[in-house]
Amino acid sequence: MTARRSRMSPGNLLSALLLWLICLCALPAQAREILLVSSEKSPALQDFAEALAQRRPQDHIRLESPDHLPPAAQLGADTRLLLLGSAALNWRIASDDAPPALTLLVSRVEARQVLGERKVPHLSLLWSDPPPERQLRLALQLTPRPQRIGVLIGPTSEFLLEELEHAARKLGVELVSELQTRAEDGRPLRELLGRSDLLLGLDDKQLYNAQTIKGILLSTYAENRALIGPTAAFVKAGSLASTYSDQDDWLQTLDALLDQPAEHWPRSLYPERFKVQSNRQVARSLGIDLQGDAELAQRLAEGEKP
């Protein structure tokens, strides 16, 4: 007896393939365990965790203190860690083998103090401080345009000077610097203000903090100089302007990274999206012509496009 072969027509085969694709797309995405680690439980961090959960309803997201967690190496390999702040970063690096981690709320200077030049595997650093080159380009949007930009550095932020000098050369502006080793020593700042048209602040908490900012601002105003940065938090206190990324900008960045395999995560990253915050009263008092914040942000973003 001759065996009969069952054959499917091209039309039926196409219909079956389409049905399979529809069923595949209808399957829920694989849920991930996303663990936010922070030594603080502030309302802002709670809001951040809830906002991330709303963006990623398919994932299991929880916020924990490192004090209530086992060593990171004991967590499941499929867990994705979001480290919020230096205490969480210290908890993570205490384990040699741990799940992949994205670190937030840590500046370049803070990370250097914790890690030195050590490169920890499966650890990505999402910097909280504004990119130095972006802050320089913000300064160059001012009218009158500064020709010499001064930067005060300390022992913990001195490593950023080479990067700043390279960015200044590329932008065609002169960068002058002074090293301050003692917080109570005002001479480096006075000398710097005498040699520059504007002061660029770095997110170095040994130099710029709640105790020092009043004296720094009084000195800059006395010389009719403006301060850019060091972060948006200082603008209300009297800094002229700063770039920053808000919660929505960070959530968009995280959402995109969490959809990628962890091995594709960058070693370090600044959010692509950002905004500008300025102090109009300070601008008027210094005779500086300042565009609107949204317009400034747009011009800076256009300048960063490849």
N, C-alpha and C positions, 0 to 999 in steps of 0.2 A: 504494500500500500504506500502510495506517495504521501510524504508528510506535507501538511499545508502550513505555510508561513503566514502568521498574522502581520499584516502591514498597516501602518497608520498613514493616512493621506497627509500631504504637506499642510493642508488647512487645519486638520485635527492636531497635528504636531505643534503648530503655531499657537492654537488655542490653549493647549495644555501648558506650553511654556509661559504664556501670558498669565494663566491662572496661578502657576507656581510662583512667578514674580510678585503677583499681587499678594499672595499668602505670605511670602517672605517679608515684603514691606510692612505687612500688617502686624508682624510679630513685634512685641515690645523690645526696646533696646535693652541690652544686658545692664542690669543695675550695678553700680559701683559703690563701694564703701568709701566715702570721702570724709576724712577725719580732720576737723579744724582744731588745731592745738594752740592754746593761748593761756598764759598765766593770769590774764585778766578776764573778767566776765562783765564788761561794761555794756550798757544799753546799745552803744554804737556797734560793738562786735556782735551782739545778739541780732541786731537789725541786719548786719552784713550776712550772717549765717542764714537768716530767714530769707533774705533776698536771693542768695545763691540757691537755696532749696526751691524757691519758686521758679527759677530759671532752669533747674535740673530736677524736675519732679520724678524722673525715672531713677534717681540715685538716692542712696541712704546717706544723709548728711547729719553730722552731729558735732557739737562743740564741747571740747574737754580740756581740762587743765593738765599740764604735764605731771603735776603732782599726783594725779589720780590715774595715771597710765603706767603700764609696764614698760620696760625698755623697748625702744622702737623696733629692735630686732625680733621681738616676740610677736609683732603684729603680722597679720596675714599679708602675703606677698602681693595680693590684688588690691590692698588698701592704697588709696591715694591720700597723702598727707598735705595739708595746707598749714604751714607754720606761720603763726602771727606773732612776730616780735622776737627779740634776742633770746628770751628765756626758752621759747619753744625751739629755736635753732640750737641752743646748747643741749637740750634734751635729745634732739635728733642726732647730733654728731657724737654723742656719747656711745652710740652703737655703730660698729663697723659695717654691719649688714642690716639694712632696713629698707622698707618700701620707698618708692620714689616720692620726693617731696618738692613742693613749691613754697618758697619762703616770701612772705609779705611783711610790710611794716618794719623793714630793716633797711637802713641807709647804707651807702657805700662805706662810710667811715665806720659804722657799727659792725658791719660784716667783716671789715678788715681787722677790727679789734678782737672779734670772736675767732675768725678763721686764719688770720694772717694771710699767707700765700697758699695755704692748703686748698686743694681741690677735692671736695668730697664727692664720691660717685653718686649718681642719681639724685643730685641736689641742684635745683634751679633757684636762682635768686632774682626776684622781681623787685627792683629798687624802688624805695619810697621817696627818695630825694629827686628833685628835678635833674634832668641831664645837664651837665655843665655847659655843653655847647649850645643847647637850646636856651639856657639862661643868658649866655653871651649874645646870641642872636636877638633875644628880647631887648637887651640893652642897646643894641644897634638900631632898634626901631624908634628910639627916642629922638626928639628934636629939641635942642640941638644934639647931634650925634656925638657921643663921646669918642675921643681919639685915644685916650689912655685909660684902661680899665684896671683898677687895683683889686687885688685879692689878698685877704689876710688868711694865712694858713697856720696851722698848729702842728705839733709833732704827730698827731693822729690823722691829719688830712694832707700832710706834705706829699704823700704818694700821688695825689690828684694833680699836682702841679704840671707834670710833663704832659698829661692829657689836655689840660687847659691851655698850655703854651702852644701845643700843636693846633688846637681849635682856633686860637687867636690868630696864628699865622695864616691859617686857611681863610679866615674872615677878613684879613687885612687890618687888624687892629693891634695896638701895642698892649701887652699885658705886663703889669708891674706887680711885684709881690713882696710881702714882708712876713717873716716868721715870728710868731708870738709864742713864747714858751711859758710865760706866766700870765694868768688871767688878770692880775692886778697891774700889769705893766702896760701903760697906755702909749708908750713911745712908738712901738711899731705901727699902730693905727695912725697916729699923728703924722709920722713920716710918710706913710702910704697915701694919706689924703692930700699931702702936699705935692705928691708926684703923679696924681691921677685925677681924672675928670668924674669918675663914678666908682662906687665900691660894689663888687660882686661878692655876695655872701655864700659860703659853703655850709652845708648841713653838718657842721661839726659842733656838737653840743658843748664841747669844752670852750669854744669861742663864742657861740651864739646860744644864749639861754635866757631864762626869765630874769636872772640877776645882772647879766651884762648888756642886754639889748638897749636899755634906756641910755646908758653911757655911750654906746656905739652910735645910736641915732642922734644924740645931742652933739657929738663930735662931728658927724657928717653934716648936720644942718649948719653948724657953726662955720663950716668951710663951703657951704652952699653945694654940697654933694648929695647925690641920691644913693640909696642902697637897693640893689636888686636881690630879692630872696632874703635869707637862704631858702625859705619855703613859704608857701601861701599863708601859713599860720602867723608869720611875722608882718604881713601886709597891714593888718588892722592896727598893729602896734606902731606903725610908721614907716615900714619899708615901702618903696615906691610900687613895686610890682613883682610878680613871680608867676611861673607856669606851674601847673599842678594837674593831677589826674584824680577825678572824684570816684565815688563808689561805682557808678554806672560804667565808667571807663575800665575800672579794675574787673568788674564782673564780666564785661565783654571779653577782656583778655583771658581771664580764667576759663570762661566757657569754651573758648576756642582751644586752649591748651588741654583741658580735660577731655576733649573729644579726640585728641591725638594720642598715639602710643607714647608712653613715658620716655622711651628711648629717643624720641624726636624732640623732647623739650630742650630749649636752649640752656646754656650754662648760666646766662644772665640776660635780663630783658628790662627795658622800659616800656610802659604802655604806649601803643601807637597813638591812641586818642588822648587829648589833653585840652586844658582850658587855660585862660589867663585871668588873674585877679590883680587889680590895681587899686591904688589909693589916690583918688582924684584931688583930695585936699592937699596932699603932699606934693602932687604934680604942680598945682597952682602956686603953692608957696615957693617952689623952686624954679618957677618960670619954665616948666617943661611942657611941651605940647605932646599929649598922649592920645592915641587913637582909642576907639572903643575896645573893650576886652575881647568881644567876639571877633572883631576885625583883626586884632593883633594875633589871636590864636589861628585864624585862617591864614594870615600871611606867613606865620611861622610854619604851619603845616605844609603849605605849598612849597616852602623852601627846603623841606625835608624829603620831598618826593624825588625818587631816583630819575 
